[in-house]
Amino acid sequence: MNDKCYYCGESSTSIEHVPPKCFFPKEDRSSYKIDLITVPSCDKHNLEKSKDDEFLRSICGSELSANIKAIQYEKIFRSLIRRDASLLKATMKNIRPVSIGINQTCVFNYNKERFNQCIVNIAKGLYFNEYKKQCNYNWQIVNIKEIFTISSTESRNNAIGYFDCLTQFLNKNRFDVIQTSAPSVFQYSRANVEKYSSYCIYKLRFYEGIEILAAPHLKTLKNISKG
Ligand SMILES: [Zn+2]
C-alpha cells in the first residue's frame, strides 16, 4: 500500500474504519460493509489502538439515550466483565446508582483525556476522507450534553467562552448532515469555518444518543480571527 496514514502521514499498512469497526455489530457489518468510511493507516493509528476503540465504544454505548444497536453490545460487554473485571475498572470509575424518574441507572467517571483523543482520531479520519490529506490543526472536543451539567464554574466558563468564539465563525454557516451507511450506529454533520473552508467543525452522534462536537482548538480559532 502506497497511501499515507490518515493521522501521521507515515506509510500505511492497513485500513482504519471511521468510526472504528468495533462500533458496528458484527452481524450487521456485512450489510453495510461496502459503504463504511475507511482511510489508510499505519499500525500505530489502527491496530495498536484497539483497546482505545473498545473504550470509546463502551462509553458511547452506555449513554442513557443510546439505541438498540448499543444494547446489543451491552450483552457482550457484560460477558466480558464477568471474565475480566479490569476492563470495567479501566473504562468506568466510581460507578454509583442513580434514579431518573422511575428508572434505575448509574453514573460513572471516565478518562476524558483518553476519550477526547479517541474522538480526535475519528475527526482526523473524517477529515482525511473528505480532503484526502492529513489535518494539521489541533482539535477541541466537547460532549454537548455535558455542557449543561458541568459543575465547576471554571470549566463552565471555559466551555461558554469557547462556544462564543466558535459562534463567530458560524454566523452565516450551517451544519450539513452527511449521509452515512449505518446511521443507527453513527451519524455526523459538518460545518466549515467561515472563509476558511479547510477548517471543519463536526457534530458526531453515536447510537442516536451521545453527541460530540469536534472543532478547531480555541487557540487555532483565535489565530484565524487575527487574520
Ligand atoms: Zn499513523
Boltz pocket constraint, residues with backbone or C-beta under 6 A from the ligand:
constraints:
  - pocket:
      binder: B
      contacts: [[A, 5], [A, 6], [A, 7], [A, 8], [A, 9], [A, 10], [A, 41], [A, 42], [A, 43], [A, 44], [A, 45]]
      max_distance: 6.0
